[in-house]
Amino acid sequence: MDAALESSAEGPRTLWVSLTVLGLTAAAQAVIAVLSGAAALAGDTCTTPPPR
C-alpha cells in the first residue's frame, strides 16, 4: 500500500470498500452477460486489462 494510505485507519478501509464495489460490479456484469447471452459483454468481463 501507499504510505499515505497507511498513515490513517481510513486508508485500508477505503481500499476494501473500493475492492468490494468493484467486485460487485464485476459480478453484476457477469450475471447480465450470462442472462443476455451477450458474447461481447462476457469478453469485456473476462479480459479487462488492469489499470496502468
GIFEN-V498224 format. One record per residue. N is the residue number from 0. RES is the residue in three letters. BURIAL is I if it has 9 or more other ideal C-beta (glycine too) atoms within 8 Angstrom, else O. D_FIRST is the distance of its C-alpha to the first C-alpha in Angstrom with 1 decimal. Layout:
BEGIN
N_RES_BURIAL_D_FIRST ; N_RES_BURIAL_D_FIRST
END
This chain:
BEGIN
0_MET_O_0.0 ; 1_ASP_O_3.7 ; 2_ALA_O_6.4 ; 3_ALA_O_8.4 ; 4_LEU_I_6.7 ; 5_GLU_I_6.8 ; 6_SER_O_10.3 ; 7_SER_O_11.9 ; 8_ALA_O_12.6 ; 9_GLU_O_12.6 ; 10_GLY_I_9.0 ; 11_PRO_I_8.4 ; 12_ARG_O_12.0 ; 13_THR_I_11.7 ; 14_LEU_I_9.3 ; 15_TRP_O_11.9 ; 16_VAL_O_14.7 ; 17_SER_O_13.8 ; 18_LEU_O_13.5 ; 19_THR_O_16.8 ; 20_VAL_O_18.6 ; 21_LEU_O_17.8 ; 22_GLY_O_19.0 ; 23_LEU_O_22.1 ; 24_THR_O_22.8 ; 25_ALA_I_22.8 ; 26_ALA_O_25.0 ; 27_ALA_O_27.4 ; 28_GLN_I_27.7 ; 29_ALA_I_28.5 ; 30_VAL_O_31.1 ; 31_ILE_I_32.7 ; 32_ALA_I_32.8 ; 33_VAL_O_34.6 ; 34_LEU_O_36.9 ; 35_SER_O_37.9 ; 36_GLY_O_38.1 ; 37_ALA_O_36.3 ; 38_ALA_O_35.5 ; 39_ALA_O_33.7 ; 40_LEU_I_31.4 ; 41_ALA_I_30.8 ; 42_GLY_O_30.0 ; 43_ASP_I_27.4 ; 44_THR_I_25.8 ; 45_CYS_O_25.5 ; 46_THR_O_24.8 ; 47_THR_O_22.5 ; 48_PRO_O_20.5 ; 49_PRO_O_16.7 ; 50_PRO_O_15.7 ; 51_ARG_O_15.6
END
